[in-house]
Amino acid sequence: MILGDLLGLPVFGTPSRGSAAGEYDGGRLGKVADARFVLDGQPHQLTSDARLLGLIVSPHSSGSFLGYERTEVRHPWPLPQLLRWRHRGSFLVLWEDIAFIGREEVQLRQGFTAYSTALDRPE
Amino acid sequence: MKRLLGVALGILTAIGGFVDIGDLVTNAVVGSRFGLSLAWVVGVGVVGICLFANMSGRVAAVSGRATFEVIRERLGPRAGLANLSASFFINLMTVTAEIGGVALALQLASSVHYLLWIPVAAAAVWLVIWRVKFKIMENVTGLLGLTLIVFAVALFLLKPDWMVLAGQAFSPSVPGEETVSAYWYYAIALFGAAMTPYEVFFFSSGAVEEGWSIKDLVQSRINVLVGFPLGGFLSIAIAACAAVVLLPAGIEVTSLSQVVLPVAEGAGKVGLAFVLVGLVAATFGAALETTLSSGYTLAQFFGWSWGKFRRPAQAARFHLAMIICLLVGIAVLATGVDPILVTEYSVVFSAIALPLTYLPILIVANDPQYMHEHVNGRVVNALAMVYLVIILCASLAAIPLMILTGAGS
């Protein structure tokens, strides 16, 4: 599977015990909008190897953030506001919290943690 | 002298946008039908292209990235591909038209049928792209293209009633015998030509070819502020000449020879000689610009190595793509299609390409990780947002108006 297949897939929570088949805890949470990587792997001359930190799940759109997930980018009005509104309620879910990735859907583990998608400038 | 030649990139870029074969004829058509009542559109277009070309030049100088690399990165593969398809079609249609244009200009000078000139024109374009250094290419075509200023000279020699011209330009109205939709169709055609996307592709890639860095930001700004207003000025001069000579005579412009008619009347044989050189240089320059733009956009989208600063063997796919474009152009022209008609339909593709080109430039010009302290100021951002709305409206209205007016006829 390539990253392109993963983007746009619907994301569901885990079915809670006792619920009928096909019913999910919390239902459909959104779509995979992005994948986030950290550069903390094997160090090389220029950068380190990238490691998949987790997926960005966005309830209303699987479109790109166009770079506005970084809080330091605030211009030009009203583009950041529009894009952040389009991705309102989006969250980052860590790779460890993903139960499985299927052909048609992504399922999260029970009790997963939703982190903020915002990227602050590293100091 | 170095400073003077330093603006050649801006001038050559503007020639492709404002006085390429399609625009030469469109400007004369507009002048002969609407007088100067559409001159304001050229003004709006000049400000818009200055705004965004300056941004793309700044992004290229500071980050070393040309515009289509930025588009591919910010819009992602899907929207990037939509833009690539649309802009590439505009490029290809314009390449075709310009080769035809060079041939038509040579026909005007030599009386040899233009179809015979087409292989010569295409081979010359290819040779220049393959062999000639970028710097020499832009200086020669840029400077020779300037001979089109003879349109402005001819306008003076024709001794027009300046008050009438000023009246048309500054209190524009739709002439009685024309429809409102035809007026707006030509308004959008002129605006789209002024803002045509291959200008920023060429300008930013040219900046990379010339190795601009942060210390060249002033140079970039001078290029923009000299080149595009000059292009707009030439475009209005052509329309004014047509308004003075062709409009009263009721001549409808359908060919290149009618475009140069006012110059012959105003400035005589010498003027005619200048205008012929200018026509060949401008169409040839535009052919180079659009052929290179085709190569730049494809290479930058797919991540091939590109640029005339590399030897052709090191940028093989880039050069091969351009050779194929030229061959396609020749093949299309060999069917006998009117080269001037070809550019008129590129307005349709502008509808997709314009917003998808200028939005990513604006976003990246605001990104401190690329631009550091050279991000856009507030005034530039406010103006750019206004222009994005204008661009969006123009691109939405383009296709309906084209159908409604039968492409302005």
Interface residues (C-beta under 8 A of the other chain):
Chain A: G4 S64 L66 G67 R70 E72 V73 H75 P76 W77 P78 L79
Chain B: R74 L75 G76 P77 P360 L362 I363 V364 N366 D367 P368 Q369 V375 N376 N381 A382 A384 M385
